[in-house]
Amino acid sequence: MLHKQTNSVDSIVQHAEEQDQLYDVTEGHELCGNDTSSGSDAGSSSGSELDTELGKCFYPSIEALENSRPPEVGMKFPTLEDAERFYSTHAMLTGFAARRGTNYKRKKFHLLCNRSGKLKPTQDLQRKRKVNVLGSQCQAKVIVKLHNEQWEFTGVKHEHNHPLCPSPSLTSFFLDHKYLSSEEKLFLRVLQQSRVNPRKAMNIFQRMRSNFGNVSSSNEKDMSNSQCVDQWRKENSDVETALKRFKELELRNQGFSYTMQKDEDNIVRSLFWTDARSKVDYEIFGDFISFSTTYSTNRHNMPFTPIIGVNNHGRILVFGCALLQDQKAETFKWMFQTFLHVMRGKLPKTIIIDQDEGMVKAIAEVMPQVRHRLCKFSVMRKAQEMLGAFMAARGNMNAELHSLVDNSLTEKEFEEGWAVLIERYDASENEYLRLMWKTRKSWVPVYFRADFYPFVESAEHGEGSNLLFKDNVLPKDRIEKFIEQYERIQEGIVKTEEEDTLQSATEPAYFSMQPIEKHAACIYTRQIFLRVQKELYYSTALNAHEIQGGAAYRLEKVFDYENPEFDRNSFEVLVEPGTYTFKCQCAKFTRDGILCCHIFRVFTQLGVIEIPARYIVPRWAREFREERLKEYEEKCSKRTEGRKRCAMLLGKMADIGKGICADSAKSGCFMLELDKVQEKLVGADDQIVLWSK
């Protein structure tokens, strides 16, 4: 019997996801002691929550960064805040974050590494989410004491017992390094009162400060009290100005490239552009891409088409963007050919696209060997437009159609269910339903169970794309506006990736004592681990029943949880005893690259305490991007060396040719010798052979 759980599984999982680590602290006394002092007295509480959050921390100025040096005993500062600012600047450049610790009647303080505390048990996780920093009892600190109306460093300890953060840009994500000036705080309060939403507030700060980096890490999450609409847009320019901008970017950013499609009158009809990082990202994460023209069109009615991928954190990547003259097959064909040319011919393994006839035809011509499908949400949205009145007159037909599409586990189940649905609602004569049936193998998820389409069935995938583009690119914008927003979006993607990388290097919060959960944390990036952790938790809502003599298990859901991937209560997992081979009906592993809760429940039944190697998809691993980057750099280095050798040979040939070209005898002799060299070095099968003296 299925029971309703009072405390929602999702709410408990959310607590585990929030990653808010508490420190078990005691008051320390001396530099050599085990100081695990609390930072609770680091600042006083003001009447405004916004002031409390923003006023307690700072970001170093350019001058402070330039003048930074390691702290030394005897250094003096006019105020405690100056001493803190100096140490925090040093911390940022060194690769950690600092916080204020113990005070002795407001005359003596410890400025500590923010990993000086001890982690409390995981039951204390029900607090507001912050960047997760695991205490390691690090002893790095300075002691600052008030003496003769000046604050003096009386003790310094530099050694840390943990890895330092890889770069200042990552360190800036620690809460203690976020800073807004008093003027910016005042302006933020005005935005708050005007109900400007956090993302648009960030856009305003970016415009005010000319680049994203200058806003520090006070991103839209830190401005979450701001609630409104950005009503200010600057006037942009047309195609000519956009091309000028492209040329500037090409000169400024090595690797930036753009391509134009012109008509017979030499008028620009379509544009495609990308940058160096996007090319590298595609080399690493180009196994899956998605295309959509639903985001916006500019004032020239050119559909805007971003080319999107997914990184090893499960986050959206942008491999390039296009503004197209129309949505005809020939135009899409130009876009796909241009994209592949820029990406050195590398083909993706899977593609998901809108329900667009021209795009489907173009992919079939340019990339016939690549598995592609239509976006289910796009198809069902179109079905709602075409069949809304028809289904509304037929009771629950709309709900049953969605359930059939979303919950079918086999092709047979879907096809039999479709026949029942059509008969029940007397819909056999509806032309659009006939078209949906005829094209079912191009869009119904059950036909793509064996293909890698990471998390496309989740709401987060669509929401992530929409947040990137629909909030930033507006209908009827000029072309230059699209380019400007592309740059901002790419900067935001890099910022988010750095934050994700930082979090992945820290210890997560666990909901259980199971070894398999800790094993998963060692493997995956933080965002992917949270998805795996959710599956592990959902597995506790299942009972496993052995069938077929241990060759299969039936999983029955005995507790409800919110937002299950499938609205059904029973699943089967096939098992090959002794080989650690498992196959679930839901096919989550082949679709998303992570194991499902059903297989995890069978692992518990069989005592499996680690994820088998065959079920660890490398692209979700923490080190995947760095490892692939090394391979890519080696490949580029070999390619560069080959070009250098070619240039040297051609140069040598040219030098010899200049000296003998006027003499026919010498030229003839030289050509004969070249023929001998060619015969010596190159075999009949064009394979290089070793030179023998």
Steps between C-alpha positions, in 0.01 A plus 500: 500500500625849410529739795523878494809619684434785743848643467548527122800314362572799277509736798757279675706472182485877469658526846784278384539707183524828688854416613500742796785377723510611864816532703554347844707771659663576832687805615875489431770676696846478342645480151638149553175370649207332330311818418161415358347835575166601373444783261171587661625833624637602165250776460203654671144450389327795338132560448513391136556144387656641184749709699585202720582283200693761303656702779695223671743428216704685243682464170852646465562809292745507211748689720466242778566218256808673361643571848421162651775298670514223764416618854790542744524545876524871581283631217274781626167636376293800608178295529397138543318521167826598326674199654218271390503648150875444471480136613197425286674641190801279570264205547329559170825509305640200687194286447287493816249718681538667839254560781508670838530267797543544876488842663631588846294796625521654153878550531632177354377300202599191304469531122460140386492286191131428439572126522614526861184347644378142546205362308189423704284193432278508191178534700581872535449564129163675513626853449514753223718384212851644476818410315609176664833525683614199699685564825838327525634655823745703293741694725590780257425833670624836618449650846421871495509704823414860585817673629554876533184570297626287210422143399816292485569148371646322805498146360498350150465140383501437124475119468169350380397134534283496185538578128472869417239621255633488140444865408390836642192491277391181675592624847279804447199272525560449871247709688771691687632653177181651361486878499281783385586861572268709715376680188428167332319375810283811490432447131421134563246604763335726242484205261358287780226751571427519128463120482789439260571126485851371588608406146410840361666672795820316403461624141475857628815463713681344201411797281608744770840334547583415138576133561369212706814445703469836673173401666691244708290199591197694619284325243125485472474250789661757731255763375202273552297772676485704179169451313424701175535545124794656320341772285818650365659402170750701300448562128693248289631497147435306178688241295784732405575591860463137602767396249727770639442354847586153369830628361583665832427175685709308249798726569446508876419133561722245336280219373186709451359440153194592299358405161251678275259364244446750217258503209572574133489875576771460765251575777552323833212261561622278786772515766674241714754568774689319775811544715809307609355366826187377321717312251690331782177424686357338187814289462445377857120495538381481141338157531157661543364828358164668470367763260202728543358799314232569760692759703465818296533673166669833445353809339594363157287189576810280509441192722755479782647148533739420785683166480493353849680220683541372856823506705614253767300687763180444303490874421419665169787586263477718189710370210402781264212716378337578168264763366330354194313661213217245526415148614534326167695177457775666293561761769525240775726295272737798474496538880578132568775489236654820638486368856668171407767679297587729793507199733746310275239253377426345840150350501278475807351164596150628576302813411167633624318767298171687474210365299619671183475334158787703353735412786414129478571496126831687542627262769410199287715643218796637697520246787311189386697271734417701815207391717251786525160551656237769538451672834204338675399829661499673160280226350256495790478879505411495130247222566335718764465779244360270231286272719404718796130532418481145366638347821314741730175358363617147588545507875837364619648443155771765541617361837494142370701598190770663714508203737536256211789697348680555832452162671534236228799273568491295178407571140232231517346659809483838328356370174233289671413790730469735201254266331288483817509880538391564140217249527380622839464860382387423144799693357600279207400764242700785652772595250741650751487194725569290191807716431619460859465124469678490165797696639501333845848351456647849465370645829351252751762442775454121511659469154820665629553299819836369377637842400688759705279807542612627843216627717292630205185356658553709814349842548846637591630450146237720340508752784879533472481584130214741553678682781807543281327639194138601549591734787796651315407517132184688409291492180590775252846559647769611259773252407762671717275440801509125435879511484522701821268262684695202364813638666316554829347154490841342437649695791217378721555141390870523590417651840251223576746233389767642731257498791400141420866398481563659839206320660604169343832523684328509839333229706122474447236434763384139515151376583612148591792290624509290182849457346353528150391858568853601601638312201274703271619823664861410416416446133251757383493877478280652769200567277503147359555356847186678620304327225652163593437570868134564426476162325667336800249659732203407282623141508405491868135541396510166314468135593687239294355156421716233341349333192629255240741341745703815557523588130255787553350714774164673517515838675183622669459856623376495860535871578397790281745776411455818304576533127586138415639458151231241420149500643491128571572277798670190360823445305717203408879478513678219313816362661783287366631326815875526551559757224364811671277565200167671571232626265190691611181553306526876550834510309623800697863395471502498119294820482670713767823320583418443868339203674134503602349451845376154394851365434630666817231314694617171347858596599380528860331160472818339365745684726671698223686784676668673203377604157642247250749652257283425197232730644729799550469727196830695476341824376333548841825457695661790687831472312349441154537851359857542623605159363343567162657846492844343537425263212373789290810709572726208404307454177527872422872492583560211258301681232705816555828309484390345170425841357839628615678211329302560182591869505869416553504254210322741267735779605807285433363399160433863416853607598657229281264578215588868500869418465477249212181583307695701239719197419308227314766235568502564873120513508479167319751341735310634800172354375666160445634504855155596632351201317753273670422651842128458440547138401720442803264661755155424369389145425237389253234513773596859591626391842816668629799264533816551703801665334799264480849630449 
